[in-house]
Amino acid sequence: MPFSRFDGLAYRAHHPAWAFDPESGEGARIHGGRFNRIGTACFYAALSLETAWLEAQQGFAFKAQPLTICSYRAALSDILDLTDHHVRELVQVTLAQLGCAWERLAGDRKPVPTWDMADRLIAAGCAGVIVPSFASRATSDDRNLVLWSWGRNPPHRLEVIDDEQRLPRDQSSWREHTKRT
């Protein structure tokens, strides 16, 4: 595999209820996503603030919903840059596969190409991928970071930037909210 390193910043726009656990992949594990089937934890982030906004507001283009936006320091090994067509050729992945209508396919109980690709890459030791954004109004400059293996320690180090300790430490602030819904 043509693995590379990613050292830099990533951005994520969370539902505020997940602000207490910003490094979690639990929402994706519970609900599934483009690059993970239900049951597989996955960390989705963007490589720019603008892309994080686009990704988080899918389906709400004209009604922005409340978000908690976080920045992350990343020092990651075993990453595939699937925005590079040479890398895609080497790992036999197409843009059409990456951009598949995964929700419709999953809902129809049909194979989801990105899930099969993720299973194959994870088995080959891939920690994550850099992919184009398929959000509405995304441009070729909008890219995402998708991780299947991450934590606070090398070689897949990811850490939320919260130097001033602004993020909540537990979900207690959401108890009242969860009672009403």
C-alpha positions in Angstrom: 0.0 0.0 0.0 1.3 3.5 -0.8 0.8 4.8 2.8 1.9 8.3 3.7 1.9 10.5 6.8 -0.5 13.2 7.6 0.8 15.9 10.0 -1.5 18.9 10.4 -4.8 20.2 11.5 -8.2 18.7 11.0 -11.7 20.2 11.8 -14.9 18.7 12.9 -18.4 20.2 13.4 -20.2 18.2 16.0 -23.7 18.0 17.2 -23.4 19.8 20.5 -24.5 16.8 22.4 -21.1 15.1 21.5 -19.0 18.0 22.6 -18.0 16.1 25.8 -16.3 13.4 23.7 -14.9 15.2 20.6 -12.4 12.5 19.7 -15.1 9.8 19.6 -16.3 7.8 16.6 -19.3 6.5 18.5 -21.9 8.4 16.4 -20.5 6.9 13.3 -20.3 3.4 14.9 -24.0 3.7 16.0 -25.4 5.1 12.7 -22.8 4.1 10.1 -21.5 6.5 7.5 -20.0 6.7 4.0 -16.8 4.9 5.0 -18.0 2.7 7.9 -20.8 0.2 8.3 -22.8 0.2 11.6 -20.6 -1.3 14.3 -17.3 0.1 13.0 -16.1 3.3 14.8 -14.9 6.0 12.5 -13.7 9.5 12.9 -14.8 11.9 10.2 -13.1 15.3 9.9 -12.4 17.9 7.3 -9.1 19.6 6.3 -10.6 23.1 6.4 -13.2 24.9 8.5 -15.3 25.6 5.5 -15.4 21.9 4.5 -16.4 21.0 8.1 -19.3 23.4 7.8 -20.4 22.0 4.5 -20.2 18.4 5.8 -22.1 19.2 8.9 -24.9 21.1 7.2 -25.8 18.5 4.6 -29.6 18.4 4.4 -29.8 21.8 6.1 -28.4 24.1 3.4 -30.7 27.0 4.4 -31.4 26.2 8.0 -28.0 26.1 9.9 -28.3 23.9 12.9 -26.3 24.5 16.2 -22.8 23.0 16.0 -19.7 22.7 18.2 -16.6 23.2 15.9 -13.3 21.7 17.1 -9.8 21.7 15.7 -7.5 18.7 16.0 -3.7 18.2 15.9 -3.0 15.1 13.9 0.2 13.1 13.5 -0.9 10.0 11.6 0.9 7.2 9.8 -0.7 4.6 7.5 -2.8 7.1 5.6 -3.9 6.8 2.0 -4.5 10.0 0.0 -7.4 9.0 -2.2 -7.6 12.5 -3.7 -4.5 11.4 -5.7 -5.5 9.5 -8.8 -2.2 7.5 -8.8 -3.0 6.2 -5.3 -6.5 5.4 -6.3 -5.2 3.4 -9.2 -2.8 1.5 -7.0 -5.5 0.5 -4.5 -8.1 0.0 -7.2 -10.6 2.6 -6.0 -12.5 5.0 -8.3 -14.1 8.4 -7.7 -17.4 6.9 -8.6 -17.0 4.3 -5.8 -16.0 7.0 -3.3 -19.0 9.1 -4.2 -21.6 6.3 -4.3 -25.1 6.9 -2.9 -24.2 4.9 0.2 -27.3 5.8 2.2 -29.7 4.7 -0.6 -27.7 1.5 -1.2 -27.6 0.6 2.5 -31.4 1.4 2.8 -32.0 -1.0 -0.1 -29.8 -3.6 1.5 -27.4 -3.5 -1.5 -23.6 -3.7 -1.3 -22.0 -0.3 -0.4 -18.7 0.1 -2.3 -17.2 2.4 0.3 -17.9 -0.1 3.1 -16.3 -2.9 1.2 -13.3 -0.7 0.4 -13.0 0.3 4.0 -13.0 -3.3 5.1 -10.3 -4.1 2.6 -8.1 -1.1 3.6 -8.5 -1.7 7.3 -7.5 -5.4 6.9 -4.4 -4.1 5.0 -3.3 -1.9 7.9 -4.7 1.4 6.7 -5.4 3.8 9.6 -7.4 6.2 7.4 -7.9 8.0 4.1 -8.0 11.5 2.7 -10.9 11.8 0.4 -12.8 14.4 -1.6 -15.8 15.9 0.0 -19.1 14.9 -1.6 -21.1 17.5 0.3 -23.4 19.7 -1.6 -21.5 22.8 -2.9 -18.1 21.2 -2.3 -15.3 22.0 -4.6 -12.2 20.1 -5.6 -10.4 21.9 -2.8 -12.7 20.4 -0.1 -11.1 17.3 1.4 -11.9 15.1 4.4 -9.9 13.0 6.7 -11.5 9.6 7.7 -9.9 7.5 10.4 -10.5 3.9 11.4 -7.5 3.9 13.8 -6.7 6.9 16.0 -5.9 7.8 19.6 -3.7 9.9 21.8 -0.5 8.0 21.0 1.7 7.5 18.0 1.5 6.3 15.3 -2.1 7.4 14.9 -2.1 10.4 17.1 -5.1 12.7 17.1 -5.9 15.3 19.8 -8.6 17.9 20.1 -7.3 21.4 20.7 -8.9 22.6 23.9 -6.0 24.5 25.6 -8.5 26.6 27.6 -10.6 23.6 28.7 -13.8 25.0 27.2 -15.3 21.6 26.2 -17.6 19.9 28.7 -16.0 16.8 30.5 -19.2 14.7 30.6 -22.7 14.6 29.1 -24.4 16.0 32.2 -25.2 19.3 30.5 -27.5 17.4 28.1 -29.6 15.6 30.8 -32.4 18.3 30.5 -32.3 18.2 26.7 -32.6 14.4 26.6 -35.6 14.4 28.9 -37.5 16.6 26.5 -36.8 14.6 23.4 
